[in-house]
Amino acid sequence: MQEDLDVLKRSLIAADMDLGLAAVQRLVDADADPKWILEQGMAVAMFDLGEMWKRGEVFLPEVVASAEVFKRCNAIVEPVLLAQRKEGDEVNTIVVLATVKGDLHDLGKNMVGAMLRTSGFDVHDIGKDVSADRIVEVVRELHPQIVGLSALLTTTVPYQQRVIERLKAEGLRDEVIVMVGGAPVTPEWAEKIGADGYANNAPEAVEIAKKLIGAMR
């Protein structure tokens, strides 16, 4: 199974759809632990790809192509993961995820959503290019415990602050934990805008979310 996991990782980095889908299907058919597939295979590959992008070794179109492979592979793995939810998972914790207004990139958000679901969080992904108005509307409707805001572009990162300010203006800020992330986002930025948490990658986002929820209880 390790061989197929390695093939899956290579296919994600190379954006090879056919190779990736075949590898992930073989792993699922072999009863590989879906959490292992996601955490040790897919998440590792996409983290490595993100680091390559930061170093200028790959370009955004390649990252976008790999994101599509991730999405299709995750569609195979996620139903198996959800079927294995365990007692004690964070099933009562609602998380709303969004890529902020002006940003059409959702790879990081999708990875975070997938890994939160593996831990039992009730994830509502409201998409990309999402306005503050829409986020406020969803917070009022769903009453989530966590709102996660993603931004991949330096030009859209400031919109994370705008969302937080809007939540304050609507009297909703104290009701939710706000987490931020994305390649240009830093812990310093998160602190500056008054976010409750920052994560550099999907596994870290899960751990931070659990920690913040634990502190609320």
C-alpha positions as CSV (number, residue, x, y, z in Angstrom):
1,M,0.0,0.0,0.0
2,Q,2.9,2.3,0.6
3,E,3.8,2.1,-3.0
4,D,0.4,3.2,-4.1
5,L,0.5,6.0,-1.5
6,D,3.8,7.2,-3.1
7,V,2.2,7.0,-6.5
8,L,-0.7,9.1,-5.2
9,K,1.6,11.8,-3.8
10,R,3.6,12.0,-7.1
11,S,0.4,12.2,-9.1
12,L,-0.9,15.1,-7.0
13,I,2.3,17.0,-7.4
14,A,2.4,16.3,-11.2
15,A,-1.3,17.0,-11.6
16,D,-1.8,13.6,-13.2
17,M,-5.5,12.9,-12.8
18,D,-5.7,9.4,-14.2
19,L,-2.7,8.2,-12.2
20,G,-4.0,9.8,-9.0
21,L,-7.6,8.4,-9.3
22,A,-6.3,4.9,-10.0
23,A,-3.9,5.0,-7.0
24,V,-6.5,6.3,-4.6
25,Q,-9.0,3.8,-5.8
26,R,-6.5,0.9,-5.3
27,L,-5.9,2.1,-1.8
28,V,-9.5,2.3,-0.9
29,D,-10.2,-1.1,-2.5
30,A,-7.3,-2.5,-0.3
31,D,-9.1,-1.2,2.8
32,A,-6.3,1.3,3.6
33,D,-7.1,3.6,6.4
34,P,-8.7,6.6,4.7
35,K,-7.3,9.0,7.3
36,W,-3.8,7.6,6.5
37,I,-4.4,8.2,2.8
38,L,-5.4,11.8,3.4
39,E,-2.9,12.8,6.1
40,Q,0.1,10.8,5.0
41,G,-0.5,11.0,1.3
42,M,-2.7,13.7,0.0
43,A,-2.0,16.4,2.6
44,V,1.8,15.7,2.5
45,A,1.9,16.0,-1.3
46,M,-0.1,19.3,-1.3
47,F,2.0,20.7,1.5
48,D,5.1,19.9,-0.5
49,L,3.6,21.5,-3.6
50,G,2.8,24.6,-1.6
51,E,6.4,24.8,-0.5
52,M,7.6,24.4,-4.1
53,W,5.3,27.2,-5.2
54,K,6.7,29.5,-2.5
55,R,10.2,28.8,-3.8
56,G,9.2,29.5,-7.4
57,E,9.7,26.0,-8.5
58,V,6.1,25.6,-9.8
59,F,3.6,28.3,-10.9
60,L,0.0,29.0,-10.0
61,P,-1.6,27.2,-13.0
62,E,0.2,24.0,-11.9
63,V,-1.1,24.4,-8.4
64,V,-4.6,24.9,-9.6
65,A,-4.4,21.8,-11.8
66,S,-3.1,19.8,-8.8
67,A,-6.0,21.2,-6.7
68,E,-8.4,19.6,-9.2
69,V,-6.7,16.2,-8.8
70,F,-6.9,16.6,-5.0
71,K,-10.6,17.4,-5.2
72,R,-11.4,14.4,-7.4
73,C,-9.3,12.0,-5.2
74,N,-10.9,13.4,-2.1
75,A,-14.3,12.6,-3.5
76,I,-13.3,9.0,-3.4
77,V,-11.7,9.1,0.1
78,E,-14.1,11.3,2.0
79,P,-17.2,9.1,1.9
80,V,-15.1,6.3,3.5
81,L,-13.8,8.7,6.1
82,L,-17.3,9.9,7.0
83,A,-18.5,6.4,7.4
84,Q,-15.8,5.8,10.0
85,R,-16.6,8.7,12.3
86,K,-16.0,7.6,15.9
87,E,-17.8,8.4,19.1
88,G,-16.3,11.4,20.7
89,D,-15.5,13.2,17.4
90,E,-16.5,16.9,17.3
91,V,-19.8,16.2,15.7
92,N,-21.5,19.1,17.4
93,T,-19.0,21.6,16.2
94,I,-20.1,23.6,13.2
95,V,-17.4,25.1,11.0
96,V,-18.0,27.5,8.1
97,L,-15.2,27.7,5.6
98,A,-14.8,30.4,2.9
99,T,-12.2,31.8,0.6
100,V,-12.6,35.5,0.8
101,K,-13.9,38.0,-1.7
102,G,-11.7,38.4,-4.8
103,D,-9.9,35.1,-4.4
104,L,-10.8,32.2,-6.6
105,H,-8.3,29.7,-5.1
106,D,-9.6,27.0,-2.8
107,L,-7.0,24.3,-2.5
108,G,-6.0,25.1,1.0
109,K,-9.6,25.5,2.1
110,N,-10.6,22.2,0.6
111,M,-7.8,20.4,2.3
112,V,-8.7,21.9,5.7
113,G,-12.3,21.0,5.2
114,A,-11.5,17.4,4.3
115,M,-9.3,17.0,7.4
116,L,-11.8,18.6,9.7
117,R,-14.4,16.2,8.5
118,T,-12.1,13.3,9.2
119,S,-12.2,14.5,12.9
120,G,-15.9,14.7,12.9
121,F,-16.5,18.5,12.6
122,D,-19.7,19.5,10.8
123,V,-18.1,21.5,7.9
124,H,-20.1,23.9,5.7
125,D,-17.9,25.0,2.8
126,I,-19.5,28.1,1.3
127,G,-17.0,28.4,-1.5
128,K,-14.6,30.9,-2.9
129,D,-14.8,34.6,-3.7
130,V,-17.2,35.0,-0.7
131,S,-18.3,38.4,0.5
132,A,-18.5,39.6,4.0
133,D,-22.2,40.0,3.6
134,R,-22.6,36.3,2.7
135,I,-20.4,35.2,5.6
136,V,-22.5,37.2,8.0
137,E,-25.7,35.7,6.5
138,V,-24.4,32.2,7.0
139,V,-23.2,32.8,10.6
140,R,-26.7,34.1,11.4
141,E,-28.3,31.1,9.8
142,L,-26.0,28.3,11.1
143,H,-24.6,29.7,14.3
144,P,-21.2,28.0,13.8
145,Q,-18.6,27.7,16.5
146,I,-15.8,28.4,14.0
147,V,-15.4,30.5,10.9
148,G,-12.3,29.8,8.7
149,L,-11.2,32.4,6.3
150,S,-8.7,31.5,3.5
151,A,-6.8,33.8,1.2
152,L,-4.0,32.8,-1.2
153,L,-3.3,36.2,-2.7
154,T,-1.6,39.1,-1.0
155,T,-4.2,41.3,-2.6
156,T,-7.1,39.4,-0.9
157,V,-5.5,38.9,2.6
158,P,-6.8,42.3,3.8
159,Y,-10.3,41.1,3.2
160,Q,-9.9,38.7,6.2
161,Q,-9.7,41.8,8.4
162,R,-12.8,43.2,6.7
163,V,-14.8,40.1,7.5
164,I,-13.8,40.3,11.2
165,E,-14.7,43.9,11.3
166,R,-18.1,43.2,9.7
167,L,-18.7,40.4,12.3
168,K,-18.0,42.9,15.0
169,A,-20.3,45.5,13.5
170,E,-23.1,43.0,13.3
171,G,-22.6,41.9,16.9
172,L,-21.5,38.4,15.9
173,R,-17.8,38.5,16.6
174,D,-18.0,37.2,20.2
175,E,-20.2,34.3,19.1
176,V,-17.6,32.6,16.8
177,I,-13.9,31.6,16.7
178,V,-12.3,33.0,13.6
179,M,-9.3,31.2,12.1
180,V,-7.3,32.5,9.2
181,G,-4.9,30.9,6.8
182,G,-3.4,30.9,3.3
183,A,0.1,31.1,1.8
184,P,0.7,34.9,2.4
185,V,-1.0,34.8,5.9
186,T,1.3,35.0,9.0
187,P,0.8,34.6,12.7
188,E,1.6,38.3,13.1
189,W,-1.2,39.2,10.6
190,A,-3.7,37.0,12.4
191,E,-2.9,38.7,15.7
192,K,-3.0,42.1,14.2
193,I,-6.6,41.6,12.8
194,G,-7.9,40.0,16.0
195,A,-8.3,36.4,14.6
196,D,-8.4,33.7,17.2
197,G,-6.2,31.2,15.4
198,Y,-3.8,30.8,12.5
199,A,-2.7,27.6,10.8
200,N,0.0,27.0,8.3
201,N,-1.4,23.7,7.0
202,A,-4.4,21.5,7.1
203,P,-3.3,19.1,9.9
204,E,-2.3,22.1,12.0
205,A,-5.7,23.7,11.4
206,V,-7.4,20.6,12.9
207,E,-5.2,20.7,16.0
208,I,-5.8,24.5,16.5
209,A,-9.5,24.1,16.0
210,K,-9.7,21.3,18.6
211,K,-7.7,23.4,21.0
212,L,-9.8,26.5,20.5
213,I,-13.0,24.5,20.9
214,G,-11.7,22.9,24.0
215,A,-11.0,26.3,25.5
216,M,-14.6,27.4,24.9
217,R,-16.0,24.5,26.9
